[in-house]
Amino acid sequence: MKPGTSMRMSDFSDISVVVQGPVQSFQDREQESGITQKCLESVRQHLPGSTLILSTWPGQELAGLDYDRLVISEDPGSNVRFFGRDGAPHRFNNNRQIVSTREGLREVTTKYAVKLRSDNYLTGNNFVALQREYPKRTSTHCFLKERVVVSNVFTRQYAKGFRVPFHLSDFFYFGLTEDLRTLWDLDLFEDAQDPIHDNEGALYKSYPPDCTQMFWIKALQKFDTSIHVNELLDRSASRLEQSDLCFANNLVIASPADLGLGLCQKFLGTARISRTKGQCAQWQHWEWQEIYRRYCDPDFPKAPASVKANLFLKRLVHVHPVKLETIVKLYKNRRSSESGGIK
């Protein structure tokens, strides 16, 4: 099946789509004009017969929007995970994403569900077939009932020039409804309180864990409390292998083109994630297939050597040189901390 094409199926009545997030510009979260309407219309086009659930916030402009059910949740507000080296609070929308996704999924009555951001849209339904294409799994690290299909956008294999574990995108999920509920029925993040003790420099040797790492890990800890990261670059060999096992057994990682997922304008063009540097730092579908072959199905075909060589060369140019920049920055931060100043 070619990327961007749709399965020949006229009814998707066993699937519900939770479109979560703001419908328009919402406080500190700008939205592309008309993007949520485009999102909802794309679901009608590519998943005919599915149930469409819009999960959003009070005060949104809903006129003209086509959905089957509406979920309105009280806004939990932004959360402060830590304070920066300058003492300023670092605010995130982690709790907003948890609430709008969790509450939407609680309204699902179908066997399967999609979690889709309100500022993205569908271009096909290839993800339905992808979810069924990789049947083999191992006896360990097999936590979900079935595989969940996710996007490789922001599913990073490299960050700051180094391999990183558990860095899973929060853009798109498709799988069993009970599995998506497992992944998103999460406790809210508590706000950091003390600019000294909850300071980035005091808490982390390198960089704070990414938000997407923390969503995935909080879900996995329901099955294995040993799964954790201390920081973004917590990359011991055992941690990376643990991460790969979880990816190989519970997910299918694929590009937007392979899934049938469209991204809003802020993630396209000159956006960092759309440049070669950003794209080659992400997991590629064939790389996920490689760990699937390694851990789950030894008979699965290997990727062509030319494909591997091409990505290796791109990373040699765009990813690995960043290591030196990271090392220098971490050294300066450590010297600043040792001198007693918050920087």
N, C-alpha and C positions, 0 to 999 in steps of 0.2 A: 504493500500500500504506500503510495507516495505521500510525503509530508504535506499537510494542508488539505488533503482530501477527507471526505467523510465516509463512514461506514454506510452501506446500503441497508438501512433499517428504518422503518417508518414509525416505530413506537418505542419510547424509552420510559414507559410507565412505571418501571421499577426503580427509577432514579429521581431523586430530588436535588435541586441545585440551591444551595444557600449562597446568595449574593450578600456579602457582608461589608459594612463600612458606610461612610457618609455618601449621601446622594449628591451633594453639592459642596462647595467650599465650607469647611467646618472648623471654625476657630483656627488652629494652627495647621490644618491639613487642607491644602488647596486641591481642588479637583479640576480636571480637564472638562471644559464645557460640554455637556451632553453625553459624557462618557457612560454614566450609569444607564441611561436609556439605551445606548448602543449595546451595553453589556446584556441587559434584559432581552432585547430584541435578538441578540445572537444566540441566546439559550433557546428561544422559541424556534429559531431557524435550524439549529444543529442538534437539538435534543427534543424533537417534537413528542408530545405526550408526557414529558417529565413535569414534575411539580416544581414551581418556581417560588422560592421563599426569599423575601427581601428583609434582611435584618439590619436595622439602622437605628438612628437616634431621634429624639424628639425634635420638632421644629424643622424637619426636612421638607423640601418642596416635592411633593409626590404626584402632583397633577400630571396626567398623561403617561404615567409609568404603568407597565403591564406586568403584574405578578399575581400569584394565586393566594399567597398568605403574606401578611405583614407582621413583623416582630419589632416592637419598639422597646428599647432598653434604656434605662437611665444611664447617662454618661458617667463612667467611673473617673474620668479625667486622666490626664497624663500622670505617669508615675516617675519618681526619682529613684533610679537604681543606685547612683553613687554621685559623689561630688568630684568635680575636676580638680586638677592640680592647682588651679587658681581659686578653688573654694566655691565655684559656681555649681549649682545643681544641674545634673544632666537629666533632662526629661525625655521620656519615651512614651509611645502609644501602645505599649505591651498590653496593658489591662483593657484598653478599648478593643484591641483585636481579639483577646480572649473572650470578652463578654459578647461581642456581636457574633462571633463564630459559634461559641458554646450555646447561646440562647437560640440561634437559628437552627442548629443541629438538634436541639431538644424538640423542635416542632416537626422533625422529619418522621414520616411513617413508612417510607419505602425501604427496601432492602439495601439499596446503594445510595450514595450521596456524593455531591461535589461541593467543595468549599472554593468559592471564587470571589476575589476582591471586586468591589464595586467600581474600581477604575481599570479593570481588565475586561476581556471579552473572549468569546469562543470564535474560532475560525474553522472548526471541524469537531469531530468526536472520536478521533483516533485513540484517545486515552481509554475508551471502553475496551477496545481490542487489546491494547497493550497490557491492561490489567490481568488478562488471561493467558498471556503468551509465555509466562515463566513459571511453570507449575512446581518445579523442584525446590526444596528447602532443606536446611540441615536440622538436626535435633536440638541444637542450642541457638540462642539469640533469635528464636522464632517466636516473637511476642504477639503479633497481630494475627487475627483469624485468616486474613487473606492479604495479599500485597496491596499497598496504596501507591497510586501513581502521583508523582510530584514533578515540578518543573526544575530544570537545572539552573534557572536564573536565580542567583544568590545561593545556590547550593555549591559552596566553594570547596575545592580541594586544596587551594592555596590562598593564604591571606598574609599580607606583609612579606611575601616572598617565601613563606614556609608552609609545609603541609599542616593542615588543621583538621581535627576530628569533629564529627557530629554537627557540621555546619550545614544544616538543612534549610532550604527555602521555605518561606511561609506563604508563598503566592497562591498555589493551586494544589488541591488534594482531591483524588477520586478513589473511592473504595467502598467497602462495606460500611454502612452507617454506624454500626457498633464500633468499628475500628476508628472512624473519624471522631466519634465521641470520646473514645479512649485518648486520642491525641489532643483533643481540645477542651476536655472537661478538666480544666486546670484551676488551681487556686490563684488568686490575683497576687501580683508582686507587691510586697510591702515597701513603703517609701523609706529610703535612707534618711536618717535624722541628724547625724553628727558630721559636720564638714571635716573634722579631724580624723575620727576613726573610720568613717565611711568614705574616705578620700581615695580617689583612683590610685594615687601613689602609694598609699598605705596598704591597700587591698591586693594589688596585683604587681607581680614582678615585670610583666610585659604590658598587655592590654586587657581590658575587661572582656569577658566572654561576650560574643555577639548575641543579640536578642534571639536570632533564629536558632543558635545553638541551645539557648536556654529553654525555648519552647519544646524542642525535640527531647532534650535530656529530662525535663520535668515529666514528660509522658513516659519515657523509657524507665524512669525510676519507679514507676508503678510495678514493674516486673523485676527489676534488678537494681537495688539501692546502691550497688557499687559503681554504677555508671555516673560519672560526673566529669567536669573539667574545672580546673582552678582558675583558668584564664584562657584567652583566645588561643595562645600558642602553646597550650598544654599538649605536647605532641610526642610523648614517649612512644616507642614501638608498640608496646602493649595497648596503649590508648588508641592509636591509629588502627590497629587490628580489630579491637573491640568495635570501633566506629564502622569499619568496613563490614564486619559481620552483621551489624544491625542494618546497614544499608542493603546488603546483599539479600538478607532474609525477609525483610519487611516492606521493601519499596521497589518501585521501578522509577528510575531517574531518566528523564528525557527532555529534549529541547522544546521550546514553544511550538516550533514547526512540526515536530514529531507528535506532539500532543494534540494540536489544534487549539492553541492558546494565543490570543492577541494581547499585546501590552500597550498601555497608554503611552502618550508621547514622551513623558518625562523619563521613560526607560529606553527610549530609542534615540537614533541620531547620534549626537555627540555625548550622550550620557555615558558616564564612566563604565557602566555595566555593559554597554553596547560596543565599546571599543574592543579592539583585538586584545588589549591587555586585560580587560575585564572578562571577556569571553573565555580566553584560554586558561584563566585561573579557576573556572568552574568545572564541575564534573561533566564529562561528555557521556552521551548515552552508551557509546561503545566501551568506555571505561567502566561504567556500571556493569555492562555485560561481562567484562573481564572478571570482576569480583564475583559475579553470579556464577561464571564458569569455574572459578577457583574454589569457591566454597559450596556451591549447590549442584552444579551439573558439569562434571569434567568433560563431557562429550559435546558441550556447546562450542560452536566454531570460534576460533580466535579471530581477533581483528586483523586486517591486513597490515603488513609491516609498513607500508607506505603511509597509512593513516597514523600509525604510532609515531613514525619519524617526523611527520608534518607537525604534529602537536608538540613533540619534543623540541623541535627547532623554534617554534613560536614561544614556548615557555623559556627557552634559553635566552631569547631576546627580551621578552616582556615581563617575565615573572621572577626568574632567579636573581637578576641584578638588584631587585628591590631588597633582597636579604641584607646587603651591605648598608643600605639606608636605614633599615630597621635596627640593625646592630648598633649603628652610630647613635640613633635616637634613643635607644634604650640605655646606652652608656651615659648619655647626657642626662637623662632622667634620673638614673641611679646616682650620678654625682650630685645632682641638685637635691635629691632626698637626703643623701649623706651629709650635705652641708646645712641641712635643717630648714631649707626654704620650701614653701609650697609654690610651685611654678605652674 
